[in-house]
Amino acid sequence: MDESLDSRLAGMAARLDRLRELDPPKREAFSSMRTAGRRPGGYIMFGADRHGHRNQPLTEAQLGALEGAMGVALPGDFRAFLERIGTGAGPFYGIDRYQALLRDATPECARPFPTGERGPFFTGDDDDDGLEHGYLPIIERGCGDEVGLVTAGPRRGHVVNIDMGDQWILGPDFLTYYDTWLDRSIDQLSRTPRPTHVYWVL
């Protein structure tokens, strides 16, 4: 692994540790929410109830299976991220688990993603099922919306914000996107008075 990339990922791992310190699960919240018959709400960060600020690195065999299913190699920085840090803690509901990534890893990922900075989700063709190629869904935003990783084409390695039924908007490269989430999350959780809820916005 490139030394600068290794150093960057080590910095991310350290900030993830800091994030866990700033937003631990609250036992009293879990207890009260269970009695109300709803999902436990033990974290300040939106989405952390699902991933608990935990990450699960992927094995070489799992990474190879993803690439085999897609018919194209994962972008290098994202591959290194999955190997070193893994799925789990991340923006919105977090980086999708391996099983979900594998489910969405299809040969469509090897077809070039559309050019430009944004575009419609539907093109208007009679047989149009929406944007389906050139990216791997990696983050669930809620209400059917998602964040994808461009896997083929000139913007390979960038994230793309996908509003189902509306439009897609290209974002930065994945590591910059994740860095920004970490920095903003830690900044907001470190404020006085402490927030009661932190929601990530792209």
C-alpha positions as CSV (number, residue, x, y, z in Angstrom):
1,M,0.0,0.0,0.0
2,D,1.2,3.5,-0.8
3,E,2.8,5.2,2.2
4,S,0.7,8.3,2.0
5,L,-2.5,6.2,1.6
6,D,-1.5,4.1,4.6
7,S,-1.0,7.2,6.6
8,R,-4.3,8.7,5.6
9,L,-6.2,5.5,6.5
10,A,-4.4,5.4,9.9
11,G,-5.6,9.0,10.5
12,M,-9.1,7.9,9.7
13,A,-8.9,5.0,12.1
14,A,-7.7,7.3,14.9
15,R,-10.6,9.8,14.2
16,L,-13.1,6.9,14.2
17,D,-11.8,6.0,17.7
18,R,-12.3,9.6,18.7
19,L,-15.9,9.5,17.3
20,R,-16.7,6.5,19.4
21,E,-15.4,8.3,22.5
22,L,-17.6,11.3,21.7
23,D,-20.8,9.3,20.9
24,P,-21.0,6.2,23.1
25,P,-24.3,4.3,23.3
26,K,-26.5,5.6,26.2
27,R,-27.9,2.7,28.2
28,E,-30.9,4.8,29.5
29,A,-32.0,5.6,26.0
30,F,-31.9,2.0,24.9
31,S,-34.0,1.0,27.9
32,S,-36.6,3.8,27.4
33,M,-36.9,3.3,23.7
34,R,-37.4,-0.5,24.1
35,T,-40.3,0.1,26.5
36,A,-41.9,2.4,24.0
37,G,-41.7,-0.3,21.3
38,R,-39.4,1.6,19.0
39,R,-35.9,1.2,17.7
40,P,-33.3,2.0,20.4
41,G,-32.0,5.6,20.1
42,G,-28.7,5.4,22.0
43,Y,-26.5,7.7,19.9
44,I,-26.4,11.3,19.0
45,M,-25.2,10.7,15.4
46,F,-27.9,9.9,12.9
47,G,-27.6,6.3,11.6
48,A,-25.3,5.2,14.4
49,D,-28.1,3.0,15.9
50,R,-27.5,0.8,12.9
51,H,-23.7,0.6,12.8
52,G,-22.8,1.5,16.4
53,H,-19.7,3.3,15.1
54,R,-18.2,-0.1,14.4
55,N,-16.3,-1.2,11.3
56,Q,-15.7,-4.6,9.8
57,P,-12.6,-4.9,7.5
58,L,-13.1,-7.2,4.4
59,T,-10.8,-10.1,3.6
60,E,-8.9,-10.4,0.3
61,A,-11.3,-13.2,-0.6
62,Q,-14.3,-10.9,-0.1
63,L,-12.8,-8.1,-2.1
64,G,-12.0,-10.5,-4.9
65,A,-15.6,-11.8,-4.8
66,L,-16.9,-8.2,-5.2
67,E,-14.6,-7.5,-8.1
68,G,-15.5,-10.8,-9.8
69,A,-19.2,-10.1,-9.5
70,M,-18.7,-6.6,-11.0
71,G,-16.3,-7.6,-13.7
72,V,-14.1,-4.6,-12.8
73,A,-11.6,-3.8,-10.1
74,L,-12.7,-1.6,-7.2
75,P,-11.2,1.9,-7.2
76,G,-7.8,1.5,-5.4
77,D,-8.5,4.0,-2.5
78,F,-11.9,2.4,-1.7
79,R,-10.4,-1.1,-1.9
80,A,-7.7,-0.1,0.5
81,F,-10.3,1.5,2.8
82,L,-12.4,-1.7,2.9
83,E,-9.4,-3.8,3.6
84,R,-8.0,-1.5,6.4
85,I,-11.2,0.0,7.9
86,G,-14.1,-1.8,6.4
87,T,-17.9,-1.6,6.2
88,G,-19.9,0.0,9.0
89,A,-19.5,3.5,10.5
90,G,-20.0,6.2,7.9
91,P,-22.3,8.9,6.6
92,F,-26.1,8.4,7.0
93,Y,-26.7,4.6,7.8
94,G,-23.0,3.8,7.2
95,I,-21.1,1.8,4.6
96,D,-23.2,-1.1,3.5
97,R,-22.3,-4.5,4.9
98,Y,-20.5,-7.0,2.7
99,Q,-23.6,-9.0,1.9
100,A,-25.4,-5.9,0.6
101,L,-22.3,-4.8,-1.4
102,L,-22.1,-8.2,-2.9
103,R,-25.8,-8.2,-3.8
104,D,-25.4,-5.0,-5.7
105,A,-22.1,-5.9,-7.4
106,T,-23.3,-6.7,-10.9
107,P,-21.7,-6.5,-14.4
108,E,-23.6,-3.1,-14.8
109,C,-20.8,-1.7,-12.5
110,A,-18.3,-2.2,-15.3
111,R,-20.2,0.0,-17.8
112,P,-19.0,3.7,-17.8
113,F,-20.9,6.1,-15.6
114,P,-22.5,9.1,-17.4
115,T,-20.4,12.2,-17.9
116,G,-21.1,15.5,-16.2
117,E,-21.6,16.8,-12.7
118,R,-25.3,15.9,-12.5
119,G,-28.1,14.4,-14.4
120,P,-31.6,12.9,-14.3
121,F,-32.2,9.6,-12.7
122,F,-34.6,8.7,-15.5
123,T,-33.8,9.6,-19.2
124,G,-37.4,9.5,-20.4
125,D,-37.0,6.5,-22.6
126,D,-40.0,4.1,-22.7
127,D,-37.9,1.2,-21.3
128,D,-36.0,3.4,-18.9
129,D,-35.6,1.8,-15.4
130,G,-33.4,4.6,-14.1
131,L,-29.7,5.0,-13.6
132,E,-28.3,1.5,-13.3
133,H,-24.8,1.4,-14.5
134,G,-21.3,2.6,-13.7
135,Y,-21.6,2.6,-9.9
136,L,-21.9,0.4,-6.8
137,P,-24.4,1.5,-4.1
138,I,-22.4,1.8,-0.9
139,I,-24.5,3.9,1.5
140,E,-28.2,4.0,2.3
141,R,-29.5,7.5,2.9
142,G,-33.1,6.6,3.6
143,C,-36.4,6.9,1.7
144,G,-34.8,4.9,-1.2
145,D,-32.0,7.5,-1.7
146,E,-28.4,6.3,-1.7
147,V,-24.8,7.2,-2.2
148,G,-22.9,5.2,-4.8
149,L,-19.3,4.8,-5.8
150,V,-18.5,5.4,-9.4
151,T,-16.7,2.2,-10.6
152,A,-16.2,2.9,-14.3
153,G,-15.7,5.9,-16.5
154,P,-13.7,9.2,-16.1
155,R,-15.0,9.9,-12.6
156,R,-14.2,6.4,-11.3
157,G,-13.6,6.6,-7.5
158,H,-15.9,9.5,-6.9
159,V,-19.1,9.2,-4.9
160,V,-22.5,10.0,-6.4
161,N,-25.5,11.2,-4.5
162,I,-28.6,9.5,-6.0
163,D,-32.1,10.8,-5.3
164,M,-34.3,8.0,-6.6
165,G,-36.8,9.1,-9.2
166,D,-35.2,12.6,-9.4
167,Q,-31.5,13.1,-10.1
168,W,-27.9,12.2,-9.4
169,I,-25.2,14.6,-8.3
170,L,-21.5,13.8,-8.5
171,G,-19.4,14.3,-5.3
172,P,-15.7,14.2,-4.4
173,D,-13.5,11.1,-4.3
174,F,-14.5,8.6,-1.6
175,L,-11.7,9.3,0.9
176,T,-12.3,13.0,0.7
177,Y,-16.0,12.4,1.3
178,Y,-15.3,10.1,4.3
179,D,-12.7,12.5,5.7
180,T,-15.3,15.4,5.5
181,W,-17.9,13.2,7.4
182,L,-15.4,12.4,10.1
183,D,-14.2,16.0,10.5
184,R,-17.7,17.5,10.6
185,S,-19.0,14.8,12.9
186,I,-16.2,15.3,15.5
187,D,-16.6,19.0,15.3
188,Q,-20.3,19.0,16.0
189,L,-20.0,16.4,18.8
190,S,-17.3,18.5,20.4
191,R,-19.4,21.6,20.7
192,T,-20.7,23.1,23.9
193,P,-23.5,22.6,24.8
194,R,-23.4,19.1,23.3
195,P,-26.0,18.6,20.5
196,T,-28.8,16.1,21.1
197,H,-28.8,15.0,17.5
198,V,-26.4,15.3,14.6
199,Y,-27.5,14.6,11.0
200,W,-25.1,14.3,8.1
201,V,-25.7,16.4,5.0
202,L,-23.7,15.8,1.8
